[in-house]
Amino acid sequence: MKIMQVEAKVGRADALAAEALVLTHCEGEAVSKPDMAALDRSLGGALHEMLRSKEFEGKANEVLLFHTQGKVPAKRLILVGLGKKKDAGLDQIRQAMGHAAKRVRQAKAGSFAAPLPSVAPRGASMIEVAQAMAEGAILGSYQFNVYRSEGPMNKDVAAMSILTPRQRQVRQVAEGIRRGIASAEATVFVRDLCNHPSNVMTPTRIANEAKTVAKETGLSLKILEQRDMEELGMGALLGVAKGSHEPPKFIILQYHGAKKEDRPVVLVGKTITFDTGGISLKPAENMEQMKADMTGGAEVLAAIRAAARLKLPLNLISILPVAENMPGGRAMRPGDVVKTLSGKTVEVQNTDAEGRLILSDGLAYATRFKPAALIDIATLTGACVVALGQFAIGMFGTDARLKDAVRRAGLRAGERVWEMPLWEEYFEQLRSEVADIRNIGGRGGGMITAALFLSKFVGDSPWVHLDIASTDWSERERAYIAKGPTGVGTRLLIQYLIDRSL
């Protein structure tokens, strides 16, 4: 997908020539904002009449297109509701721009302009508002048409202008746009990687994508092949990969944006390019969605690319343990014991609990960098879906400050987290009679025991685990969330990195 161009522009809404002009409005408000009032006068009171008749009320995500008939320079007005003023936050702005971009595309307009909302969310800066606008518009217009022989049903919207009435505000708006483009583009990158079928997006293809990212952004790259992993003793990752003809990869990318001696942030992402469950085979229904079981890895790859493009002043490392989980004559079996990079042994009681196995080697490797913060992100457990549904990311961690920073970044990004307990009592469910630990702990508290398993491989590092199994796939299209792979978690990571850099 070609990314929409977004620019900051000084101007008045009533004087701007545009294919479409998008105006946000809160429920219950009158036509009192300067931009709407001026337009209303030129349109002979049409906006006031639409509000009076309740044809448009300003309810959250309500959209109305109005042809101006040449009475103002803009050809079309698109009104988008923000809901009640007290509830209008950054994510309501993001959602409004997502709906607006879809409506612009439906109208077959190639570009649009949108003034900054007159309602400023409490505590949000102009930079954050402009960032949310750019993110919503770009993500709301997302399409994946690579395998459609007839091409897209509607052409992409090429450009958006964010209007500000004052020249002195342009610098802040432009910075917000810069951040918004970087985070939205990263999310588009993740969606694209996860939308490709698994016969295309193999571990080797992931490695090639990492090579392209490293070359484009000047990152250091190291790729461990199967023989390297055998020499290091990555028995967990190698065990998962045994049933597949596709060789596993272990990818390490490094970005140096701060002093060499500054301890890095390390991101580790689960990268299973397809998950059949292995010998513990999954049901056939919805198994095609398992092409997105690599979402965590795609997100840490996208996050380091965005950090490099934004030139953030920090050191960052992204680690991707990559494999397919397939049944076969050489596949790992229930009851097998594998020895991890850390030296701990794991009894494999279910081969479909493979994500925690590859992450155990990824996290143990990450501790070698003595991280200032260690974050892993993974489509880890079906139990997360049961516990949290589709609107919250499960969060666990060992460091209160890191958890709080991730929580605040999630609120800003509209990708919220919900903390779950990481109590040692749950470890009783993971005790093995033949090894140090087993890879499942039964049905009760499945998300918790999975996180507790991972905690045994992070050493003393400040650590947060994000379970995105609840949010990585959507059965329907929403404001700026695509149907299918969502990329949710990408902007959370990038916002955390931006916040840490300020």
N, C-alpha and C positions, 0 to 999 in steps of 0.2 A: 504494500500500500504506500502510495506517495503521501508524505506528511503534509498536512495543510500549512500554508505559510501564515504566520500571525505577526502583526505589527502594531505598534502604538502610534496613534494619530491624534493630533490636536484638532478639535472641531466641535461644532454644535450639531446635534442630531437633526434639527429641523432644516439645516442648510446643507446636509451632506447628500451628494448624489451616490446612490448605492443600489445594487440589485435587490438587496434586502436589508432592512434595518431591524435589529432585534432589541426590543425593550422589555426589561424585567419589571414586574409589578407585584406588590404585596396585597394580599387579600384584605378587603375593607378600606383600602386607601382611595382617596379621590384623585382626580387628575390635577395634582398640585406640583409635581416635580417639574422643574424648569423645562427639561427636554420634552416631556409629555405635554405640558401646557402649551408650549409653542406649536407643537405638532397639531394639537387639538384645535387650536385657533385656525390654523391653515386648512384643516380638514372639516371646518364648519361644525365643530363640536361632536364629531363622530366617535371619538374615544370616550368622551363623557357619556354619550348615549349607550355605548356598548357596556359600560360599567353600570349605568342606571338600570338597563334592561336585564342585567346579569347574563348577557351573551358571553361576556368574559368577566370573571370574578377575581382572578389572581390567585386561585387555589394552586397548591404545589403541583408543578408539572403540567398545568393546564396550558394549552397552546392554541393561538388563534392567528390565522393569516388574513391580512387586510390589504386589498389593492388600493393604492392611493389615487389612481386615475389622473396622475400628473399634477395633483394639487400641492405636492411637496417633491423635492428632488429625488427622494428614495422611491423606487418603483413599488416596493411592498413593505408593509410593516408586519413583523411577527411579534406578537405579545406572548410572553411566557410568565407563568405564575411562580412566585417564590413561596407561597403560603403565607401564614401569619407572620407579621413583622418580627415578633419575639422569637420565632423559630427559624428565621432566615440566617443560616450559617454558611460556611464555605461550601459544604457539600450540597446545599440547596442551590447555590450559584452554579456549582459544577453540573448538577443535574439539569438545571435550566438551560445551560449552554449545550448540553448533550441533546436535549429535545429540540432545541433551536436548530442545531446543525442538521439533524435528521429532516426537519421540516423544510429547511433551505434546499437540501438535496432533492426532496420530493417535488419542490417547486421548480426544479431544474435550473436553479440559480447557481452561478459559479463562485460567488463570493458574498460576504455579508459584513456588516459592521454592527458593533454593539457598544453603547456607552457603558461606562462603569456603573454598577448598580448604585442607586442613591442610598440604599440601605447597607450600611457597613456592619458586618457581623461583629459582635462584641469581641474586642481584643485582637481582631485581625488587622494586619497592615494592608496598605494598598498593594504591596508586592504579593502578598498571599492571595488577595482577591483576584488580581490579574493572572496569577498562576492558576487558580481554580478555573477561571474563565477559559484559558487556553487549553487546560487539560480536558475540561468537559467537552469543548468543541471538537478537539482532535479525536478523543476516544468515542464520542457519540457518533462520529461519521465513519467509524471503522467498518471495513468490509474485507473479507478474505475470498478472493476470486481466482486463485492460482490454477485451480483444476476445473474451472468452468470454461468450456470451449466457446460459449457465446459471450463471455465477458460479463462485466457487472451490469445489473439491471439499471442502476443510476450512476452517472458520473460522479466522481469525488468532488466535494467542495474544495476549491483550490486555495482560497484565501479568506482571512478574517482580519478585520481592523478593530482594535479596542480603542474607543474614543475617550479622551479626557478633555475637559474644557480649558485646562491650564497647562502652559508649556512647562512649568516647574514640576509637574507630576510625571512627565514623560519618562524620566530616567527610572523612577520606581516601577512604572508600568512595564517598561522594557525589561527590567530585571525579572519581574514576575513572569513575563512571557518567556524569557530565556529559560527559567527554571521549569515552567509549565511544559514547554516543548520538549525539554530533556526528559522529564519524567513520563510524559505521554508517549513520546517516541520509544522509550524503553518498554513501556507496557505493550505498545503495538508490536515491538520486536518479540516479546514473550508470546503474545497471542499467535503471531505468525509461526514461530517455532513449534508451538504446541498444536496448531491446526494442521501442520503437515502430517501425513500419515507415517506410521512407524516403519514402513518399507522405504521411506525416504529419509526420515529423521532418525538415523541409526547412531550408535555411539561414535562411529567414524565421522559422520556428518556433524555431530556436535563438536568434535575436535576441530573440524575444518571451520566451523562458525567461530570458535574461539580464536583460531589463527587469524581470521579476517578481522575480528574485533581488536586483537592485539596489534595487528599491522596498522589499522586505521587510527588507533588512539595512542600508540607508543607504549603499550603495556609490555611488561616482561611475561613470558609464557613458558611453562614447562609442562610437557605431557608425558606421563608415565605409561608405558605399555605393559602388557601382561607380564613379560619377563621381569620388568622393573618391580612390579607389585609382588611377584613371587620372591624376589630377592629381599624386599622390605618385610615381607610377612603379612601382607594384607589378605589374610585368609577369609575374612568375612565377605569382602567385595568379590574376590575370586570365586567363592562358593556360590554366590548369587549368579554369577556370569556363566557357570559351568554348563548349564543346559542350552546355551545359545551358541549359534555359529558366529555371531557377531562378537569380536574381541572387545573386552572392556577397555575403558580409558580412565585415567585419573588426571584431571586438568587443574593446574595452578596458575592463576593470573595475578600479577602484582602491579599496583599503581603507586607511584611514589610522588605524593603531593606535599609532603612535609619533610622535616629534617630526618636524616637517615636513622638517628637514634630514637625517634618517636615510635612508640609501640603501635602496631597496626590494629585496625579493626579487621577481623577475619569473618567472612561469610562462607557458609557451607550449604550447598543446595542438593537435595536428593534428585538424582538424574537417572531415573529408570525410563528408558525410551519406549518400552512397552512392558506391561505387567500382566502376564497371564495368571499369576499366582504360583507358577512353577508346578511341582508335583501336587501341591495343595491347590488344585485348579479352581479358578473363580467360576461362578455361573456365567453362562453365555450372555445373558441379558445385560446390556449396557457395557459389555467388555470393551467395545470400541473406544470408550472414553479413556481407557488406560493409556492411550497415546499421550495424554496430558500428565502422566505420572512423573514426567520430567520437569514439571513447572518450577519446582524449587531451584533446580540447577539453571534453568533458563533465566530465572529472576536474579540470581547472583551474578550471572554473566551480564545481564542487562544493567544491573546496578553499578558494576565496576566500569562499564562503558560510559554510563551517564556521569559518574564521578569524574572520569577523565575528561569528558567533554565540557563539564562545568568547571574543571580545574579546581576542584575542592582542595583546600589545604589540609590534607590528612593522608596517611598511608593506609592502603586498603588491599586486602588479599581476598580473592574469590576462589573457592575450591569446589570442583565438580567431580564427585565419584560417579562414573557413567557405566551403565550396563543394561542389558535386557534380562528380564526374568522369564525364562522359558522352560517348559518341560522337555525332557529328552533322555537319551540313554545315559548321558553323563551328568544329568541334573542332580543338584543337591536334594537329599531326601529328608523327610521328617525323621528325627532321631540322630542325624549326623551331628558331629561336633566340629566346629571350626575355631581356629586360633586367630584372634584379631591382631592388628598392628600393635595394640597396647600390651599384648601378652596375655590378656584375659581370654578364656575359652567360653564358647557359647554353644549350648545345646539347641539345635534348630528343631523346634516342635511344630512349626508351621512355616512352610517355605513362602507363604504369602505375606509374612511379616518380614519382608526383605529390605524395606527402606531403612529400618533401624540398623540392619546389618551393614549396609554400605556406608551409612552415616557414622557407624562406630569407628570405621577406619578413617573416614574423612575428618571426624572431630579429633581423633588421636593425632593425626598428622597436623592438624591446625594448631595444636598446643605447642608444637615445635617453634612456632613464631612468637610465643609469649604474648598473646593478643591482649590489647587493652580492653577489647570487647569481642566476644565470640557469639555469633548469631547463626543458628541453622534454621532453614526453612524447608518444609517438606509436606507433600501430600501424604501424610503418614498413616492416619487411622480412619476407618469407617466410624469408629466410636466418636470422633470429633463431629461428624455430620449428625449423629444421633443427639449428641449433647447440645450443640450450638446452632444447628440448622445452617442456613446459607449466608447469614449476615455478620458473623463474627469469626475472627481467627483465634484459635486456641493458643494461649501463651503460658509458658512455664519458664522459670529461671532461678538462678542462684544469687543474683545481685539486684538489690532493691533499686539502686540508681539507674541501672541499665533498663530494668523493667519499666520504670517510670518514664524514661526517655523514649522507649519504644511505644508505650501507651500514648504519650502526647503526640508523637509523630503520626500514629495511626488516626488520632482524632483530626489532626490537620489534613491528612491525606484522604479522609473518608474511608479508610480501611481499618476499621476498629478491631482491637484485640480484647479478649476477655481472659483474665488470669485464672488458671486452675491450680489446685494444690500439688505440691511436689513433696509429699510426706513420705518419710522413710518406711512407715508402716506398710505401704503398698509393696515394698520390695519382697515381702514374704511370698507374694504371688509369682515372683520371678526366680525363686530359688530352684536350682537344679540338683538332682541327685548324682549326676555324672560330670557336671562341668561347673564353672564359676557362676554361670547365669544362664537362664534360658530366654528365648526370644519372644515368648508370649506369656501373658499372665492370666489368661482366662477372660471371660466376658465382662466381669465387673471391673469398672474403672479402666477400660482398655486404653483410653487416651492417656491416662495418668501413668499406667505402667510402661507404656511406650516411651514417654518422656523420661521416666525414672531410669529406664534402660540406658537412654542416651547420656544421662547425667553421669554415668559411671565412666565415661570416656573423655570428659572435659577437663580433668585435673582441677587446678585451682583457678582456672580462667573465669572471669565474669562472663556468665553465659545466659543466653535466652534461646529458647526453642519455640518456633512458630509452626503450628500445625494448620496448614491451609487446605486440608482435605474437604473442609466444609465450604470453601469459597472459590476453589480453583475452576469450577465448572458451573455454568448456569443453564438451566433448561429453557429459559426465555430471555429475550432481549429486554434490557431496562435502559434507563436514561443514557448512561455512558458505559454500561456493562454489556459486553457482547454475549450473544447466545453461544454456548460452547466454552472453549477456554477463555477465562476472564483476565488473566494476568494479575489478579488481586494479590497484593503483597509486594509487588514491584515498587509502587509509589511509596508505600510505607517504608521500605528499605532506603529509598532515595531521600525521602523526607528526613529520616533519622540521620543520614549522612550529612545532609544540608544543615540540620539543626546542630549537629556536633561540630560543624565547621565554623559556625557563627561566633 
